Amino acid sequence: SYKMQPYGSIQVTEGHQLGEKKPFFLFDPERFYLRCFVLIFVCFLTFGSYYCYDNPGALETNIEERFHITNSTLTRYTALYSVYSWPNTVQVFFGGWLIDRFFGLPLGGFIFCTLILIGQIIFAIGVTIGNSFPGYWVAILGRFVFGLGGETLSVAQASYTAKWFRGKELALAFGITLSFSRIGSSINFDIEPSLVKATNLPIGIWFGVIICIISVVSSVILAFLNWRGDKAVDDNPELKRQRELAASVEEKVSLLDVRFFPLSLWIIFLICVSFYVSVFVWIQNAAKYLQNYWGFDQREASFYVGLPYLVSAGVSPVVGFVVDKIGGAPIWISLACLVMTLCHLSLVLYPFTHFTPVPAMIVQGIAYSTLAAALWPSVPLLVKQNITTTAFGLMTAIQNTGLAICPIIVGVIMDHRGQKDGIYALAACAAVSFLLSLVLIFVDLVSGAKLIRKQKVVEEELEPSAQQHLITDKNN
């Protein structure tokens, strides 16, 4: 079976420094420049997924006209998002387990990246056909296939990041990958309305296919770099011995490992789903809301909707760096949840006070990036290295359960009670995440404060058995 041994956990010893057989310099995984090079392609791995995911959000008016969707049938529009999330309520967990147990990151990343490309092609065909039938249902099928790859690809990206940066600049690396993903989403909201206005809707969707091809190429390059990184370690006797000793104390990956997940991790899962529902379901419906309440045209509304993603792109690396240096992840999470709750409430009040929505959209981006930069790097601190991908997979599966159900619920609320009440529902989701974050702080404090302390200090305590084996072997 595949073993994901993080390079960051391999220590360069005196013998390695004094001249034992070293890996080829260019591909030495201990080199900072190589990790930076790998990070570039880790970012591009999900760029196509994030760009295309919000195609319906950026082009809501065009898509509703193409498929004859009216204000009384908005659930047909929200279904384009829900159907993406439905397969990920289960599949992404098993996808993470398959990557851990069988595929490995290189093959798994390529498979799920290819599913993204196929799904976008089918979606583009459905949009090209148009009409309620059969074009709409072909588009729905495309979004379903797109979903089969999208979230598990994000799990693979998180695992690549954990493998190359664990014990080093992990939170910063997560912040950068999030930043680049959000750039993809922001570019979609900025480019697609203008591209469609200059050409037509099918060309705009087919352009997304080209972006997905870039991600597939990145997955192939990453597979090569990952292979060379593993080979570089294998070519050095000392580093190879350390990796084998560390791997020898790992247990086989099993789906039953979820029984041993700590309470803190389950709380993180619940925060993840409640917070992300409040963000993504808002983004899905924001363009229409801004057009109706502020009178923006589609291009202006799409630009403002993309602001949280654009702000997040700049803030995420900074927050990641701060979390790496000073710790306190649960506190950052709690602040982000509180701020997001207040932002949603302000967006309900703004139309009646004649203020611009821009400040709230900017602060949303700050809250979103803060949450993500503190939440996702917390997972590797709570589980063993060999089940990191399984934990990310379950977290994403729970997140997508919410993202599959809540767009439909919010769509029904908006159909029957109006858009304002739908935003109140999203504010309630953000408030739930804030309450859960307070519980997380308490649980973490009484269970050793693994999350509140600095990441590096905690990671030194995560695999004591492996470190003990290394010390014993060296003494012998």
C-alpha positions in Angstrom: 0.0 0.0 0.0 1.0 3.6 -0.5 2.8 5.4 2.4 2.7 9.2 2.6 5.9 9.9 4.6 6.2 13.7 5.0 9.6 15.1 4.0 9.4 17.5 6.9 9.6 14.7 9.4 12.9 13.5 8.0 15.9 15.0 9.8 19.2 15.6 8.1 21.8 14.1 10.3 25.5 14.7 10.8 26.4 11.8 8.6 24.4 13.2 5.7 26.1 16.6 6.1 29.6 15.1 6.2 29.4 13.4 2.8 27.4 10.3 2.7 25.7 9.7 -0.6 23.4 12.7 -1.1 20.3 13.1 -3.3 20.8 14.9 -6.5 20.9 18.6 -5.4 18.2 19.8 -7.7 15.6 17.4 -6.2 16.6 17.3 -2.6 13.2 17.6 -0.7 15.0 19.3 2.2 15.8 22.3 -0.1 13.5 25.3 0.5 13.6 26.3 -3.2 12.3 22.9 -4.2 9.4 23.1 -1.8 8.6 26.5 -3.3 8.7 25.1 -6.8 6.4 22.2 -5.7 4.0 24.7 -4.1 3.5 26.5 -7.5 2.1 23.3 -9.0 0.2 22.4 -5.9 -1.6 25.8 -6.3 -2.3 25.2 -10.0 -3.6 21.7 -9.1 -7.0 23.1 -8.0 -7.0 26.3 -10.0 -9.3 24.9 -12.7 -11.6 23.5 -10.1 -12.0 26.8 -8.3 -12.3 28.8 -11.5 -15.1 26.6 -12.9 -17.0 25.9 -9.7 -18.5 29.4 -9.6 -19.2 29.7 -13.3 -23.0 29.6 -12.5 -22.5 32.3 -9.8 -20.7 34.6 -12.1 -23.2 34.0 -15.0 -26.4 33.5 -13.0 -28.6 35.8 -15.2 -27.2 34.2 -18.5 -27.7 30.7 -17.2 -31.2 31.3 -16.0 -32.1 32.7 -19.4 -30.4 29.8 -21.2 -32.3 27.2 -19.2 -35.6 29.2 -18.8 -35.3 29.5 -15.0 -37.6 32.0 -13.4 -37.9 33.6 -9.9 -40.4 30.9 -8.9 -38.0 28.1 -10.0 -34.7 29.3 -8.5 -34.2 25.8 -7.0 -33.3 24.7 -10.5 -30.5 27.2 -10.5 -29.2 26.2 -7.0 -29.3 22.6 -8.1 -26.3 23.3 -10.2 -24.4 23.8 -7.0 -26.2 21.1 -4.9 -25.5 18.4 -7.5 -21.8 19.2 -7.3 -21.8 18.5 -3.5 -24.1 15.4 -3.4 -21.4 12.9 -4.5 -19.0 14.5 -2.1 -21.1 13.7 0.9 -19.6 10.2 0.8 -17.2 9.9 -2.2 -14.7 12.4 -0.9 -14.2 10.5 2.3 -13.6 7.2 0.4 -11.5 9.1 -2.1 -9.2 10.3 0.7 -9.0 6.8 2.1 -8.2 5.4 -1.4 -5.4 7.9 -1.8 -4.0 7.0 1.6 -4.4 3.2 1.1 -4.0 2.4 -2.6 -3.6 5.2 -5.2 -1.1 7.4 -3.6 -1.0 11.2 -4.1 0.4 11.2 -7.7 -2.1 8.9 -9.3 -5.0 10.1 -7.1 -4.3 13.7 -8.0 -4.3 12.9 -11.7 -7.5 10.8 -11.6 -9.5 13.4 -9.7 -8.1 16.3 -11.8 -9.1 14.4 -15.0 -12.7 14.0 -13.6 -12.8 17.8 -13.2 -11.9 18.2 -16.8 -14.5 15.7 -18.0 -17.2 17.3 -15.9 -16.5 20.7 -17.2 -16.6 19.4 -20.8 -20.0 17.8 -20.2 -21.3 21.0 -18.5 -20.1 23.0 -21.5 -21.9 20.6 -23.9 -25.2 21.1 -21.9 -24.9 24.9 -22.0 -24.2 24.7 -25.7 -27.4 22.7 -26.2 -29.4 25.0 -24.0 -33.1 24.9 -23.2 -34.8 23.2 -20.3 -34.5 19.8 -21.9 -32.1 18.1 -22.7 -29.5 20.9 -22.3 -30.3 21.5 -18.6 -30.0 17.9 -17.6 -26.7 17.4 -19.5 -25.4 20.4 -17.6 -26.6 18.8 -14.3 -24.7 15.6 -15.3 -21.6 17.7 -16.0 -21.8 19.4 -12.6 -22.2 15.9 -10.9 -19.1 14.5 -12.7 -17.3 17.8 -11.8 -18.2 17.2 -8.2 -16.8 13.6 -8.3 -13.3 15.1 -8.8 -13.5 18.6 -7.2 -13.5 18.0 -3.5 -11.3 15.0 -3.5 -8.8 16.9 -5.6 -8.8 19.5 -2.8 -8.1 16.7 -0.3 -5.1 15.6 -2.5 -3.9 19.2 -2.6 -4.1 19.5 1.2 -2.2 16.2 1.5 0.5 17.3 -0.9 0.9 20.5 1.2 1.1 18.5 4.4 3.7 16.1 2.9 6.1 18.7 1.7 5.6 21.3 4.5 4.8 19.4 7.7 7.2 20.5 10.4 8.2 23.6 8.4 6.0 26.4 6.9 2.7 24.4 7.0 0.2 27.1 7.8 1.9 29.5 5.5 1.8 26.9 2.7 -1.9 26.3 3.3 -2.5 30.0 3.2 -0.8 30.4 -0.1 -2.7 27.5 -1.7 -5.9 29.0 -0.4 -4.9 32.3 -1.7 -4.2 31.0 -5.2 -7.5 29.1 -5.2 -9.4 32.2 -4.4 -7.5 34.0 -7.2 -9.0 31.4 -9.5 -12.5 32.1 -8.1 -12.0 35.9 -8.3 -10.8 35.8 -11.9 -13.9 33.8 -12.8 -16.1 36.5 -11.4 -14.1 39.2 -13.2 -13.5 37.6 -16.6 -16.5 35.5 -17.3 -19.2 38.2 -17.5 -17.0 40.3 -19.8 -16.1 37.3 -21.9 -19.7 36.2 -22.3 -20.8 39.8 -23.1 -18.2 40.0 -25.8 -19.0 36.5 -27.2 -21.7 34.2 -25.8 -22.4 31.9 -22.9 -21.1 28.6 -24.4 -17.7 30.2 -25.3 -17.4 31.4 -21.7 -18.0 27.9 -20.3 -15.7 26.3 -22.8 -13.0 28.7 -21.7 -13.2 27.0 -18.3 -12.2 23.7 -20.1 -8.9 25.3 -21.1 -8.3 26.3 -17.4 -9.0 22.7 -16.3 -6.4 21.4 -18.8 -3.8 23.5 -17.1 -4.6 21.8 -13.8 -4.3 18.4 -15.4 -0.8 19.3 -16.7 0.1 20.5 -13.2 -1.0 17.1 -11.7 1.4 15.3 -14.1 4.3 17.7 -13.2 3.5 17.2 -9.5 3.6 13.4 -9.9 7.1 13.7 -11.4 8.3 16.0 -8.6 6.9 13.8 -6.0 8.6 10.7 -7.6 11.9 12.5 -7.7 11.5 13.7 -4.1 10.9 10.1 -3.0 13.8 8.8 -5.1 16.1 11.5 -3.7 15.4 10.2 -0.2 15.8 6.6 -1.3 19.2 7.4 -2.8 20.6 8.5 0.5 21.2 5.6 3.0 20.7 7.7 6.1 17.5 9.5 5.0 16.1 6.2 3.6 16.8 4.5 7.0 15.1 7.2 8.9 12.0 7.0 6.6 11.8 3.3 6.9 12.1 3.4 10.7 9.3 6.1 10.8 7.1 4.0 8.5 7.7 0.9 10.5 5.8 2.3 13.5 2.8 3.4 11.3 -0.3 1.4 11.4 -2.2 0.2 8.3 -4.8 2.8 7.2 -8.3 1.6 7.9 -11.7 3.3 7.7 -12.1 2.3 11.3 -9.4 4.9 12.2 -12.2 7.5 12.5 -13.1 5.9 15.8 -9.9 7.4 17.3 -10.4 10.9 16.0 -10.3 13.3 19.0 -13.2 15.4 20.0 -11.4 18.5 18.9 -11.3 17.2 15.3 -15.0 16.5 15.2 -15.7 20.0 16.4 -13.5 21.3 13.7 -15.5 19.3 11.2 -18.8 20.9 12.4 -17.2 24.4 12.3 -16.1 23.7 8.8 -19.6 22.8 7.5 -21.5 25.6 9.3 -19.0 28.3 8.3 -18.5 27.2 4.7 -22.3 27.0 4.2 -22.6 30.6 5.3 -19.8 31.6 2.8 -20.4 29.5 -0.3 -24.2 29.6 -0.3 -24.0 33.4 0.0 -21.6 33.6 -2.9 -23.9 31.4 -5.0 -26.8 33.9 -4.5 -25.0 37.2 -4.0 -25.0 38.5 -7.5 -28.8 38.4 -7.8 -29.2 39.8 -4.3 -26.9 42.8 -5.2 -28.7 43.4 -8.4 -32.1 43.4 -6.8 -31.3 45.5 -3.7 -28.6 47.8 -5.0 -29.5 48.0 -8.7 -26.1 46.9 -10.0 -25.9 45.3 -13.4 -24.5 41.8 -13.8 -20.9 42.8 -14.4 -20.8 45.2 -11.3 -22.5 42.6 -9.1 -20.1 39.8 -10.2 -17.2 42.1 -9.4 -18.4 42.8 -5.9 -19.2 39.1 -5.4 -15.6 38.3 -6.3 -14.2 40.8 -3.7 -14.1 38.2 -0.8 -12.1 35.9 -3.0 -9.8 38.7 -4.1 -9.2 39.9 -0.5 -8.7 36.3 0.7 -5.9 35.9 -1.9 -3.9 38.6 -0.3 -4.7 37.9 3.3 -4.4 34.1 3.5 -0.6 33.9 3.4 -0.2 36.6 6.0 -2.6 34.9 8.4 -0.9 31.6 7.7 2.5 33.1 8.6 1.1 34.6 11.8 -0.5 31.3 12.9 2.8 29.5 12.2 4.7 32.0 14.3 2.5 32.6 17.3 -0.1 29.8 17.3 -3.6 30.3 18.7 -5.5 28.7 15.8 -8.8 28.3 17.8 -8.8 31.9 18.7 -8.3 33.0 15.1 -11.1 30.6 14.1 -13.5 32.1 16.7 -12.8 35.6 15.5 -13.4 34.7 11.9 -16.7 33.1 12.7 -17.9 36.1 14.7 -16.9 38.6 12.0 -18.7 36.5 9.3 -21.9 36.5 11.4 -21.8 40.3 11.7 -21.1 40.7 8.0 -24.2 38.7 7.0 -26.4 40.7 9.3 -25.0 44.0 8.0 -25.7 42.9 4.4 -29.4 42.6 5.4 -29.4 46.1 6.9 -27.3 47.9 4.2 -30.0 48.2 1.5 -32.2 50.1 4.0 -29.4 52.5 5.2 -28.1 53.2 1.7 -24.5 52.2 2.5 -22.4 50.5 -0.1 -21.9 46.7 0.3 -18.2 46.9 -0.5 -16.9 47.1 3.2 -18.9 44.0 4.2 -17.7 42.1 1.1 -14.0 43.0 1.9 -14.4 42.0 5.6 -16.0 38.7 4.5 -12.8 38.0 2.5 -10.6 38.7 5.6 -12.8 36.4 7.8 -12.9 33.7 5.2 -9.1 33.6 4.7 -8.5 33.8 8.5 -10.7 30.8 9.1 -9.2 28.7 6.4 -5.6 29.5 7.2 -6.2 28.5 10.9 -8.7 25.6 10.4 -7.2 23.3 7.8 -3.6 23.3 9.2 -5.1 22.2 12.5 -6.1 18.8 11.1 -2.5 17.3 10.8 -1.9 18.4 14.4 -4.6 16.1 15.7 -4.1 12.9 13.7 -1.2 10.6 12.8 0.6 11.2 9.6 -0.6 8.0 7.9 -4.3 9.0 8.2 -4.0 12.7 7.3 -5.7 12.3 3.9 -8.5 10.2 5.5 -9.1 13.0 8.0 -9.1 15.7 5.3 -11.5 13.5 3.3 -14.0 13.1 6.1 -13.8 16.8 6.8 -14.6 17.6 3.2 -17.3 15.0 3.1 -19.1 16.6 6.0 -18.6 20.0 4.5 -20.2 18.9 1.3 -23.1 17.3 3.0 -24.0 20.8 4.2 -23.3 22.3 0.8 -25.5 19.7 -0.9 -28.5 20.3 1.4 -28.3 24.0 2.3 -28.5 25.6 -1.1 -31.8 23.8 -1.7 -33.1 24.9 1.7 -32.0 28.5 1.1 -33.4 28.4 -2.4 -36.8 27.3 -1.0 -36.7 30.1 1.6 -35.9 32.7 -1.1 -38.7 31.3 -3.3 -41.3 31.6 -0.6 -40.1 34.3 1.8 -37.6 36.4 -0.2 -33.9 36.8 -0.5 -33.5 38.7 2.8 -34.7 35.8 4.9 -32.3 33.6 3.0 -29.4 35.8 4.2 -30.8 35.6 7.8 -30.5 31.8 7.5 -26.9 32.1 6.4 -26.2 34.5 9.3 -27.6 31.8 11.6 -25.1 29.2 10.2 -22.2 31.6 10.8 -23.5 32.1 14.4 -23.5 28.4 15.0 -19.9 28.1 13.8 -19.0 30.9 16.3 -20.6 29.0 19.2 -18.8 25.8 18.1 -15.5 27.7 18.0 -15.9 28.6 21.7 -16.5 25.0 22.5 -13.3 24.1 20.5 -11.2 26.5 22.6 -12.5 25.0 25.8 -11.9 21.4 24.7 -8.5 22.2 23.4 -7.4 23.8 26.7 -8.5 20.8 28.7 -6.9 18.3 26.4 -3.4 19.7 26.2 -3.8 22.8 24.1 -2.4 21.2 20.9 -4.1 23.8 18.7 -3.4 26.9 20.7 0.3 26.3 20.9 2.7 26.8 18.1 2.5 24.3 15.3 6.2 23.3 15.4 6.1 22.5 19.1 3.0 20.3 18.7 4.4 18.4 15.7 7.5 17.5 17.7 5.2 15.6 20.0 3.0 13.9 17.4 5.2 10.9 16.5 7.1 10.1 19.7 7.2 6.4 18.9 9.0 7.0 15.6 11.5 9.4 17.2 12.2 6.8 19.9 12.9 4.2 17.3 15.4 6.6 15.6 17.2 7.3 18.9 17.3 3.6 19.8 18.6 2.6 16.4 21.3 5.3 16.6 22.4 4.2 20.0 22.7 0.6 18.8 
